[in-house]
């Protein structure tokens, strides 16, 4: 993998490819939504539930000022991001790709570096292909990599489970959407706490 610009350096004391069990921080992280597209999502086992968890994370990111990037794998064939997510994405958040790993797509390194974030919360489809390759490359690049365990999916549950096992073994940190929201909040006195708690209750997470 060749990156035309360096990604942000790991946090002090963090070795590349090694997790130090950090908490997810709204000030240090970005949400990376991988290939949740109209012609792919319906084929995913538990796809509707995964989309709902991703939507919860996206709503929390919007409320807390967490940057969002959303990839689309060959959108001419797989279609755009599903409407329930697309309507919530900030302008310019989507980018098309053909590489399975986002990090290997020309221009992604520049896009990520411009965010200035040392943590990534990764979610999307398919867990054992594009999510896996993207997250492994993020870990290798020294980015603290979190995977939204209930916001990833594959056509087969067994493929999803194997991907999640491989990612955690490689140093990624798996967590559910509710944990991500609470870690981003950090404090019950946060002004977004009550609205996001209501959102969690309504989501059924």
C-alpha positions as CSV (number, residue, x, y, z in Angstrom):
1,X,0.0,0.0,0.0
2,X,1.4,3.4,-1.0
3,X,0.0,6.5,0.6
4,X,0.7,9.8,-1.1
5,X,0.4,11.7,2.2
6,X,1.1,10.4,5.7
7,X,-1.8,9.6,8.0
8,X,-1.9,11.1,11.4
9,X,0.7,9.7,13.8
10,X,-0.4,7.2,16.5
11,X,-1.0,8.5,20.0
12,X,2.0,8.6,22.4
13,X,2.8,5.2,23.6
14,X,0.9,3.4,20.8
15,X,2.8,1.1,18.6
16,X,1.6,0.5,15.0
17,X,-0.8,-2.4,14.8
18,X,-1.2,-2.7,18.6
19,X,-4.3,-1.7,20.5
20,X,-3.9,0.1,23.8
21,X,-7.6,-0.2,24.8
22,X,-8.4,3.5,24.4
23,X,-11.9,5.0,24.7
24,X,-13.5,6.4,21.6
25,X,-13.3,10.2,21.6
26,X,-15.5,12.6,19.8
27,X,-12.6,15.0,19.5
28,X,-10.2,12.4,18.1
29,X,-12.3,10.2,15.9
30,X,-14.1,10.1,12.6
31,X,-16.9,7.7,11.4
32,X,-16.1,5.7,8.3
33,X,-19.2,4.1,6.7
34,X,-18.1,1.5,4.1
35,X,-20.3,0.6,1.2
36,X,-23.8,0.6,2.6
37,X,-25.4,0.7,-0.8
38,X,-28.8,0.2,-2.3
39,X,-28.1,-3.0,-4.2
40,X,-25.9,-4.5,-1.6
41,X,-27.7,-3.9,1.8
42,X,-30.8,-6.0,1.0
43,X,-28.5,-9.1,0.4
44,X,-26.8,-8.7,3.8
45,X,-27.8,-11.1,6.7
46,X,-29.4,-8.8,9.3
47,X,-28.8,-5.9,6.9
48,X,-31.8,-3.8,8.2
49,X,-30.6,-4.0,11.8
50,X,-27.1,-3.1,10.8
51,X,-28.3,-0.1,8.9
52,X,-30.3,1.1,11.9
53,X,-27.2,0.8,14.2
54,X,-25.1,2.7,11.6
55,X,-27.9,5.4,11.4
56,X,-27.7,5.7,15.2
57,X,-23.9,6.2,15.0
58,X,-24.4,8.7,12.2
59,X,-27.0,10.7,14.2
60,X,-24.6,10.8,17.2
61,X,-21.7,11.9,15.0
62,X,-23.8,14.7,13.6
63,X,-24.9,15.8,17.1
64,X,-21.3,15.7,18.5
65,X,-19.4,17.1,15.6
66,X,-17.6,13.9,14.6
67,X,-16.6,14.0,10.9
68,X,-18.1,11.4,8.6
69,X,-16.8,9.7,5.4
70,X,-18.9,7.2,3.4
71,X,-17.5,5.1,0.7
72,X,-19.4,3.6,-2.3
73,X,-17.9,0.6,-4.0
74,X,-18.5,0.9,-7.8
75,X,-21.8,2.8,-7.4
76,X,-22.6,2.4,-11.1
77,X,-23.2,-1.2,-10.3
78,X,-24.1,-1.3,-6.6
79,X,-26.0,1.9,-6.5
80,X,-25.6,4.9,-4.0
81,X,-25.6,4.8,-0.2
82,X,-29.0,3.7,1.1
83,X,-31.4,6.7,1.5
84,X,-31.8,6.4,5.3
85,X,-28.1,7.1,5.6
86,X,-27.6,9.3,2.6
87,X,-30.1,11.9,3.8
88,X,-28.1,12.3,7.0
89,X,-24.6,12.5,5.5
90,X,-22.9,15.9,5.4
91,X,-22.2,17.4,2.0
92,X,-19.1,15.9,0.3
93,X,-19.0,13.0,2.7
94,X,-19.4,10.3,0.0
95,X,-16.7,9.1,-2.3
96,X,-16.6,6.4,-5.0
97,X,-14.0,3.6,-5.0
98,X,-13.0,0.5,-6.8
99,X,-10.4,-0.7,-4.3
100,X,-11.8,-3.0,-1.6
101,X,-9.8,-1.1,1.1
102,X,-10.6,2.6,1.3
103,X,-7.0,3.3,2.2
104,X,-5.8,2.0,-1.2
105,X,-8.1,4.2,-3.2
106,X,-6.3,7.3,-4.6
107,X,-7.2,10.4,-2.7
108,X,-8.4,8.7,0.5
109,X,-5.2,9.3,2.4
110,X,-5.5,13.0,1.7
111,X,-9.1,13.0,2.7
112,X,-8.3,11.3,6.0
113,X,-5.3,13.4,6.8
114,X,-7.3,16.5,6.3
115,X,-9.6,15.4,9.1
116,X,-6.7,15.3,11.6
117,X,-8.2,12.4,13.4
118,X,-6.2,9.6,15.1
119,X,-9.2,7.2,15.7
120,X,-11.6,5.6,13.2
121,X,-15.0,4.1,13.9
122,X,-15.6,1.7,11.0
123,X,-18.9,0.2,10.0
124,X,-20.6,-1.1,6.8
125,X,-20.6,-3.9,4.3
126,X,-19.4,-6.5,3.5
127,X,-17.7,-7.3,6.8
128,X,-15.3,-9.9,5.4
129,X,-14.3,-7.9,2.3
130,X,-14.2,-4.1,2.2
131,X,-14.8,-3.5,6.0
132,X,-12.1,-6.0,6.8
133,X,-9.5,-4.8,4.4
134,X,-10.1,-1.1,5.3
135,X,-9.9,-1.7,9.0
136,X,-6.8,-3.9,8.7
137,X,-5.1,-1.1,6.7
138,X,-6.1,1.5,9.3
139,X,-4.6,-0.7,12.1
140,X,-1.4,-1.1,10.0
141,X,-1.2,2.7,9.5
142,X,-1.2,3.3,13.3
143,X,-4.8,4.6,13.5
144,X,-6.7,3.5,16.6
145,X,-9.4,1.5,14.9
146,X,-12.8,0.7,16.3
147,X,-15.3,-1.6,14.6
148,X,-19.1,-1.1,15.1
149,X,-19.8,-4.8,15.8
150,X,-23.6,-4.5,15.3
151,X,-23.1,-2.2,12.3
152,X,-21.3,-4.5,10.0
153,X,-22.7,-7.4,7.9
154,X,-22.0,-10.0,5.3
155,X,-24.3,-12.1,3.2
156,X,-23.4,-15.0,5.6
157,X,-23.3,-14.5,9.3
158,X,-20.3,-16.9,9.5
159,X,-18.3,-14.5,7.2
160,X,-19.2,-11.6,9.4
161,X,-18.1,-13.5,12.6
162,X,-14.8,-14.6,11.1
163,X,-14.1,-11.0,9.9
164,X,-14.8,-9.6,13.4
165,X,-12.6,-12.2,15.0
166,X,-9.7,-11.5,12.6
167,X,-10.0,-7.8,13.2
168,X,-9.9,-8.0,16.9
169,X,-7.0,-10.3,16.8
170,X,-5.2,-7.8,14.6
171,X,-5.7,-5.0,17.1
172,X,-9.1,-3.4,16.2
173,X,-11.5,-2.8,19.0
174,X,-15.1,-4.1,18.6
175,X,-17.9,-2.3,20.3
176,X,-21.7,-1.9,19.8
177,X,-23.4,1.3,18.7
178,X,-24.6,2.1,22.1
179,X,-21.1,1.9,23.6
180,X,-19.8,4.2,20.8
181,X,-22.4,6.8,21.6
182,X,-21.7,6.8,25.3
183,X,-17.9,7.0,24.8
184,X,-18.4,9.9,22.4
185,X,-20.6,11.6,25.0
186,X,-18.3,10.9,28.0
187,X,-20.5,12.7,30.5
188,X,-24.2,12.6,31.4
189,X,-24.0,16.4,31.7
190,X,-23.3,16.7,28.0
191,X,-26.0,18.8,26.3
192,X,-26.5,16.1,23.7
193,X,-27.0,13.4,26.3
194,X,-30.8,13.5,26.7
195,X,-31.5,13.7,22.9
196,X,-29.2,10.8,22.2
197,X,-30.6,8.7,25.0
198,X,-34.0,9.2,23.5
199,X,-32.6,8.3,20.1
200,X,-31.1,5.1,21.6
201,X,-34.4,4.1,23.1
202,X,-36.3,4.7,19.9
203,X,-33.8,2.7,17.8
204,X,-34.3,-0.5,19.8
205,X,-30.5,-1.0,20.3
